[in-house]
Amino acid sequence: MTRRLAALVALGLLSTTCALAQGNAWPSKPIVLVVTYPPGGGADTMARLLAPKMGEALGQNIVIENRPGAGGQIGAAAVAKAAPDGYTLMLDASSFAVNPSLYPKLPYDSAKAFRPIGIIALFPNVVLVNPQFPARNISELTALARSRKNFVSFASSGNGSAQHLAGALFESAAKVDMVHVPYKGGGPALNDVIGGQVPLFFGNLASTLQHVQSGRLRALAVTSSKRAAMLPEVPTLAEAGLPGAEIYEWNAVFAPAGTPEPIVEKVSTALQKALDAPEVKARIAQLGGEFQKGGPKAAQDFIQAQMALWSKLVKAKGISVE
């Protein structure tokens, strides 16, 4: 063995030893969990639900730091630059997988700057219409949309939003053309659907369930692979004769790329313990969430598949954030 090769081998062994030692000693101080969305939203709700339980499992406090803006980009950019030592983690949403297709240049490389640790839960959307709208099921909705191009319109919280993409995926699966009506936020969009100004909305189950239960909106289908426990009488899109439009909003925990595997595994174990807590399970079920089992590898595979799905759709439909 040459002197140079011996030095490289020694350096590799030293790096491995340091990583293992770091994993064994970690965590020795509080951990920061960067949430890429504002307080009060879905991502923040998940963070505040899970952080105490994860902290208990790890033996350290987890401090939540909201870094909202630009569809999650501001918080993600900060985490991408953070030291990969396990003391900075990120909780992001499904927009993480959409942003690479929507924005020509991101302040980080989505595929290389992060280490997915685990998917928290999947939240299906609901196909919703104003009760005065004549379509009472998916077959009637697609028939109306096919009867005349751009005859049916749907509201969303803005170009490139989860509601916009859900509507675009529905169009592709149903082979229809509808009019997209973007609003500046989900609240105004939902209010106009309830008021009858726009007939159709693809809404998150958690935030729209109360309006379905009160009769202010009619649910035609859920976008999940199975019926939602909160709306057992509402069929899935596949059951309604429209396969290929399964869509979820979701949240996931990430670490900066390069975080030692022993630390990644510890965080993954803590996350799974938190998700197994009865009160956490009950709250996520109450919000209509479906649990996604699996560790870092399963999370990586899921996110890559989501990126591929939205990349294909965004290109096919010419969707932009402008």
C-alpha positions in Angstrom: 0.0 0.0 0.0 1.4 3.4 -1.0 1.8 6.2 1.6 -1.0 8.2 -0.2 -3.4 5.3 -0.2 -2.7 4.5 3.4 -3.4 8.1 4.3 -6.7 8.0 2.4 -7.8 4.8 4.1 -6.9 6.3 7.5 -8.9 9.4 6.7 -11.9 7.3 5.7 -11.7 5.3 8.9 -11.4 8.5 10.9 -14.4 10.0 9.2 -16.5 6.9 9.9 -15.4 6.8 13.5 -16.2 10.5 14.0 -19.6 10.0 12.4 -20.4 7.0 14.7 -19.1 8.9 17.7 -21.2 11.9 16.8 -24.3 9.6 16.4 -23.6 8.0 19.8 -23.2 11.4 21.6 -26.0 13.1 19.7 -28.1 14.9 20.8 -26.3 16.9 23.5 -28.3 20.1 23.1 -31.7 21.3 21.8 -32.6 20.6 18.2 -34.2 23.2 15.9 -37.0 22.1 13.7 -37.5 24.6 10.9 -41.1 24.7 9.6 -41.3 26.2 6.1 -44.8 27.6 6.6 -46.3 30.1 9.0 -47.8 29.4 12.4 -51.3 28.0 12.4 -51.2 26.1 9.1 -51.1 22.4 8.4 -47.3 22.0 8.5 -47.1 24.0 11.7 -49.9 21.9 13.3 -47.9 18.7 12.5 -44.7 20.1 13.9 -46.3 21.2 17.2 -48.0 17.8 17.5 -44.9 15.8 16.9 -42.0 17.9 18.4 -42.8 17.1 22.0 -43.0 13.4 21.4 -39.9 13.3 19.3 -38.1 15.3 22.0 -39.1 12.8 24.6 -37.7 10.0 22.5 -34.4 11.8 21.9 -34.0 13.2 25.4 -33.7 16.8 24.2 -36.1 19.7 23.5 -37.1 20.3 19.9 -37.5 24.0 19.2 -39.8 25.0 16.4 -38.7 27.8 14.1 -41.1 29.0 11.5 -39.4 30.3 8.3 -42.2 30.8 5.8 -42.2 32.3 2.4 -42.0 31.5 -1.3 -43.8 28.2 -1.1 -41.4 26.8 1.4 -38.2 28.0 -0.3 -37.0 30.4 2.4 -37.0 27.8 5.1 -35.6 25.1 2.9 -32.8 27.3 1.7 -31.8 28.0 5.3 -31.8 24.2 6.2 -29.8 23.4 3.0 -27.0 25.6 4.3 -27.1 24.4 7.9 -24.4 22.2 9.3 -25.3 18.5 8.8 -24.9 17.7 12.5 -28.5 16.7 13.3 -29.2 19.9 15.2 -31.2 21.5 12.4 -34.1 19.6 10.9 -36.9 20.6 8.6 -40.6 19.9 8.3 -41.9 20.7 4.9 -45.0 20.0 2.8 -45.9 18.5 -0.6 -44.9 21.7 -2.3 -41.3 20.5 -1.8 -41.8 18.0 -4.6 -43.6 20.6 -6.8 -41.2 23.5 -6.6 -38.5 22.1 -8.8 -41.0 22.0 -11.7 -42.6 25.3 -11.0 -39.5 27.5 -10.4 -36.7 27.7 -13.0 -34.1 28.3 -10.3 -34.3 27.3 -6.6 -31.8 28.5 -3.9 -31.0 24.8 -3.3 -30.9 21.5 -5.1 -34.1 19.6 -4.0 -32.6 16.2 -5.0 -29.2 16.7 -3.4 -29.4 19.2 -0.5 -31.6 17.1 1.8 -31.9 13.7 3.5 -35.5 12.7 3.8 -36.1 11.1 7.2 -39.8 10.2 7.1 -43.3 11.0 5.8 -45.6 12.1 8.6 -49.0 11.5 7.0 -50.9 11.8 3.7 -53.9 14.1 3.5 -56.3 13.5 0.7 -58.2 16.2 -1.1 -62.0 16.3 -1.7 -63.7 17.2 -4.9 -66.2 19.8 -3.8 -69.0 21.7 -5.5 -71.5 24.3 -4.4 -74.8 22.6 -3.5 -76.6 24.5 -6.3 -74.2 23.1 -9.0 -76.1 20.5 -11.0 -73.5 17.7 -10.8 -74.2 15.3 -8.0 -71.4 12.9 -8.7 -68.2 12.5 -10.7 -69.9 11.1 -13.8 -72.2 14.1 -14.0 -69.3 16.5 -13.4 -67.2 15.0 -16.2 -70.2 15.0 -18.5 -70.8 18.7 -17.9 -67.1 19.5 -18.4 -67.0 17.5 -21.7 -70.2 19.0 -23.0 -68.4 22.3 -23.6 -64.8 23.2 -23.4 -64.0 25.5 -20.5 -67.7 25.3 -19.3 -66.8 24.3 -15.8 -64.4 26.4 -13.6 -62.6 25.6 -10.4 -61.1 27.9 -7.8 -57.7 27.6 -6.1 -55.4 29.5 -3.7 -53.2 30.5 -6.7 -51.2 29.4 -9.6 -49.1 26.3 -8.8 -51.0 25.8 -5.5 -52.0 22.3 -4.3 -55.6 23.0 -5.4 -54.5 24.1 -8.8 -52.4 21.0 -9.3 -55.2 18.8 -8.1 -57.6 20.4 -10.6 -55.0 20.0 -13.4 -54.5 16.3 -12.5 -58.3 15.8 -12.6 -58.4 17.4 -16.0 -55.7 15.1 -17.3 -57.4 11.9 -15.9 -60.9 12.9 -17.0 -59.7 14.3 -20.4 -61.5 17.6 -19.9 -60.6 21.3 -20.1 -61.8 23.5 -17.3 -61.2 27.2 -16.3 -58.8 27.7 -13.5 -59.7 30.7 -11.3 -56.7 31.6 -9.0 -57.2 33.5 -5.8 -54.8 35.1 -3.4 -55.2 32.4 -0.7 -57.3 29.4 0.0 -59.8 31.3 2.2 -61.1 33.6 -0.5 -61.2 30.8 -3.0 -63.2 28.6 -0.7 -65.6 31.4 0.3 -66.4 32.1 -3.4 -67.2 28.4 -4.0 -69.5 28.4 -0.9 -71.0 31.6 -2.2 -71.6 30.2 -5.7 -69.3 32.5 -7.7 -67.2 29.5 -8.7 -68.7 26.0 -8.7 -65.7 23.6 -8.0 -62.9 23.3 -5.5 -60.3 20.6 -4.8 -59.9 21.1 -1.0 -57.9 19.6 1.8 -60.1 17.3 3.8 -59.1 18.7 7.1 -59.9 22.3 6.2 -63.2 21.6 4.3 -64.8 18.8 6.3 -66.8 21.2 8.4 -68.4 22.8 5.3 -69.4 19.4 3.9 -70.9 18.4 7.3 -72.9 21.7 7.4 -74.2 21.3 3.9 -72.5 24.4 2.5 -70.5 22.2 0.1 -71.2 18.9 -1.6 -68.4 16.2 -1.7 -68.3 14.3 -4.9 -65.2 12.2 -4.3 -62.0 11.9 -2.3 -58.6 11.8 -4.0 -57.2 9.0 -1.9 -56.7 5.3 -2.7 -59.4 4.4 -0.1 -62.4 6.1 1.3 -61.8 8.6 4.1 -62.9 7.6 7.6 -64.4 11.0 8.1 -66.5 10.8 4.9 -67.2 7.1 4.5 -70.2 7.6 2.2 -68.1 9.6 -0.3 -66.4 7.4 -3.0 -62.8 7.6 -4.2 -62.2 8.9 -7.7 -61.3 5.4 -8.8 -64.6 4.1 -7.4 -66.3 6.9 -9.2 -64.8 5.7 -12.5 -61.8 8.0 -12.7 -58.6 6.2 -11.9 -55.3 7.9 -12.2 -56.1 11.0 -10.2 -54.9 10.0 -6.8 -53.4 12.9 -5.0 -52.4 13.8 -1.5 -51.0 16.7 0.4 -48.3 15.5 2.8 -45.7 16.6 5.3 -42.2 15.1 5.8 -39.2 15.6 8.0 -35.8 16.2 6.4 -32.2 16.7 7.5 -29.4 18.5 5.6 -27.6 16.2 3.2 -24.5 14.7 4.7 -26.0 14.2 8.2 -24.4 11.0 9.6 -26.5 7.9 9.2 -26.5 7.1 12.9 -28.2 10.4 13.5 -30.6 9.9 10.7 -31.6 6.6 12.1 -32.1 8.1 15.6 -34.4 10.9 14.2 -36.3 8.3 12.2 -36.9 6.1 15.2 -38.0 9.1 17.3 -40.4 10.2 14.5 -41.9 6.7 14.4 -42.3 6.6 18.2 -44.1 10.0 18.0 -46.4 8.8 15.2 -47.3 5.7 17.3 -48.4 7.8 20.3 -52.2 7.3 20.8 -52.9 11.1 21.0 -50.9 11.8 17.8 -52.7 9.0 15.9 -56.0 10.3 17.1 -55.3 13.9 16.0 -54.0 12.9 12.6 -57.0 10.6 12.0 -59.3 13.5 13.1 -57.7 15.6 10.3 -58.3 12.9 7.8 -54.7 11.8 7.5 -53.4 8.4 6.4 -50.2 7.1 8.0 -47.3 6.3 5.7 -45.2 3.6 7.2 -41.5 3.3 6.5 -38.2 5.0 7.3 -35.7 7.2 5.3 -35.6 4.9 2.2 -39.4 4.8 1.9 -39.5 8.5 2.3 -36.9 9.0 -0.4 -38.7 6.8 -2.8 -42.0 8.5 -2.2 -40.7 12.0 -2.7 -38.8 11.0 -5.9 -42.1 9.6 -7.2 -43.9 12.8 -6.3 -41.3 14.9 -8.0 -41.7 12.8 -11.2 -45.5 13.0 -11.1 -45.6 16.8 -10.8 -42.8 17.4 -13.2 -44.7 15.5 -15.9 -48.0 17.2 -15.1 -46.5 20.8 -14.9 -44.8 20.3 -18.3 -47.9 18.7 -19.9 -50.3 21.5 -18.7 -47.8 24.4 -19.0 -48.4 25.4 -15.4 -46.4 28.4 -14.1 -46.5 30.5 -11.0 -46.8 33.8 -13.0 
